[in-house]
Amino acid sequence: MKYLVRKLITMIVTVLMVSLFVFIAFSVIPGDPAVGMLGTTATEEKVEILREQMGLNRPLPVRFAFWMRDFFFGDMGLSYSYHIPVKQMLADKLPITLTLTGLSFLLIVLLSIPLGILTSKYYDRFFAKAFDVVNQLFMAIPPFFIGILLTYLFGMLLHAFTPGNYVSYETDPAAFFAYMFVPALSVALPKAAMNMRLLKSEILSEAKLDYVRTAYSRGNATDQVLYRHVLRNALLPVVTFLGMTLTDIVAGSIVIEQVFSIPGFGRLLITSISNRDYPVAQAIIAIIAMLVVLINFLVDVIYPIIDPRVRKHAQ
Amino acid sequence: MRNKKRGLQFHIAISFVAVIIALVLWGLIRTPYDPKVMDVSLKLAKSSADHLLGCDQFGRDILSRILVGIRTTLMIALGTNLIGAFIGLLVGAVTGYFGGLADEVLMRFNDAVLSFPSILLSLVIIALLGSGTYQITIAMGIVFVPSYARIIRSEFMKCRNMDYVQSVRLMGAGALRIMFIHILPNIRVTLLTSLVIGFNNAVLCEAALSFLGIGVQPPQASLGLMLSDAQAYLFARPGYALTVGFFMVFLILSFALLSDALREDAHA
């Protein structure tokens, strides 16, 4: 309980620090936000009235406090480019990015864990060694290039995927998931390669320990030793890695959405940075940052549950 | 057997890096064509004796642009790591050597920043500075500071109470002298390995930012920017994207192999 409270306090402090960082970063950008909204042709009076309405004449700490309050109540300001509430622009984008993140994570787990077990079980076979080379190669390919290669493979050679033919989840959920599969695979492959390598090296180093020899001497078969003893210990660093991966996937989706023309957070973020639409960029970065903090917190909470040593230390 | 294997990986990595250096030198001495000169008649031209890797959508020679692009990417990676390593060294050395409250506060902040994906932080700084070659070098350099600071701090903490440091302290050496004349040379292997890993990460990050259109700006060439252009012509001229992608993967793979080999050597 004490551990949980400590982690919760750390999370709140981190959220405050992150919010402050994002707020200050966007406050020191040169240029007047009121002029940004009204355009350079607006009269000085109009700009001054808007500045007052937006609270820009208040001191920075007061503005930060109001921004935090508004942000947590869902008021993220108005878009400079479209003059509509940012919240409205983001509402239908969040499920898209979360689906991409979730699907990628699922693929990483489904690919890396069975393959990691298989290649470590038969580590001296040719196919396991070949996998090592393939793994090294996949780790060196940036996800956006994997995306391009998969587009070529599924789109041009297999005709199983039409790039750019995104279908909204509101129109056709099945077609939406089918379209999201290739982008999710692009994000997942390099991370799955890394996780598979980690799991393999963990299993192989655990297999050299004394308790494994004891388990064999008690008459256990290889599979029993592997699944009942070795895997339990080998999976612990993998869980930590998967937690870190989840935050990377959230960020990686920014690039992948661009490759596959997916209208999610990432695509909107890049457009808003290019158009200098700061309220939108600020809101997206703050939301992604909060998601990262939340994921880190959840990993910290899960860890003592799966590792008795951490639980004991936490107590 | 293991040593022989490690040696092999190191030699492969060094050979790959030598090829990259040769490509950079080739681009520096003379590119086959001017990488910025357009020729509409050669739009998306296929490989030929005149243009070994063909031409892009504006009829520019792809090989010439790749040679310049590799150089741009490597210069950005170098700049990024110099900024990151220099500031990281100062922060890491001071916090690791002295410890205390400043260390606690700075490292808490450091850990908070480190837990964020580098591309997200780079985007925040690019939103501030704008896009362009110098801007992304500075942005990525700032983003790389915490990881260098963390590694250097732990090395300085390890060394600060070692016998040789105690001895020079007794001989009356000042803190600055101990930190930079005595401890720094002893952490060079860790620093070198971190630099190669950082170099690799910088190549990846630059490629991603330029691919997104907020890194290197046209008409300058960078592998990420070229890949972004090539994607639009993937079905018409797949060779363009595949060639640029091949060079990008080769660059990343070379530095990944080198960092792996150096890390294994350091642990051996």
Chai-1 contact restraints between the chains, C-beta under 6 A:
chainA,res_idxA,chainB,res_idxB,connection_type,confidence,min_distance_angstrom,max_distance_angstrom,comment,restraint_id
A,T14,B,A112,contact,1.0,0.0,6.0,A-B,restraint_1
A,M17,B,A112,contact,1.0,0.0,6.0,A-B,restraint_2
A,A25,B,V124,contact,1.0,0.0,6.0,A-B,restraint_3
A,A25,B,L128,contact,1.0,0.0,6.0,A-B,restraint_4
A,I29,B,L128,contact,1.0,0.0,6.0,A-B,restraint_5
A,A140,B,V249,contact,1.0,0.0,6.0,A-B,restraint_6
A,A140,B,I252,contact,1.0,0.0,6.0,A-B,restraint_7
A,A140,B,L253,contact,1.0,0.0,6.0,A-B,restraint_8
A,A140,B,A256,contact,1.0,0.0,6.0,A-B,restraint_9
A,I141,B,V249,contact,1.0,0.0,6.0,A-B,restraint_10
A,P142,B,L204,contact,1.0,0.0,6.0,A-B,restraint_11
A,P142,B,A207,contact,1.0,0.0,6.0,A-B,restraint_12
A,F144,B,F211,contact,1.0,0.0,6.0,A-B,restraint_13
A,F145,B,G245,contact,1.0,0.0,6.0,A-B,restraint_14
A,I148,B,Q231,contact,1.0,0.0,6.0,A-B,restraint_15
A,I148,B,A241,contact,1.0,0.0,6.0,A-B,restraint_16
A,Y152,B,P238,contact,1.0,0.0,6.0,A-B,restraint_17
A,M156,B,F235,contact,1.0,0.0,6.0,A-B,restraint_18
A,T247,B,P117,contact,1.0,0.0,6.0,A-B,restraint_19
A,D248,B,P117,contact,1.0,0.0,6.0,A-B,restraint_20
A,A251,B,P117,contact,1.0,0.0,6.0,A-B,restraint_21
A,A251,B,I119,contact,1.0,0.0,6.0,A-B,restraint_22
A,A251,B,L120,contact,1.0,0.0,6.0,A-B,restraint_23
A,V255,B,A208,contact,1.0,0.0,6.0,A-B,restraint_24
A,Q258,B,L212,contact,1.0,0.0,6.0,A-B,restraint_25
A,I270,B,L212,contact,1.0,0.0,6.0,A-B,restraint_26
A,I273,B,A127,contact,1.0,0.0,6.0,A-B,restraint_27
A,A281,B,A127,contact,1.0,0.0,6.0,A-B,restraint_28
A,I285,B,V124,contact,1.0,0.0,6.0,A-B,restraint_29
A,V292,B,F116,contact,1.0,0.0,6.0,A-B,restraint_30
A,N296,B,S115,contact,1.0,0.0,6.0,A-B,restraint_31
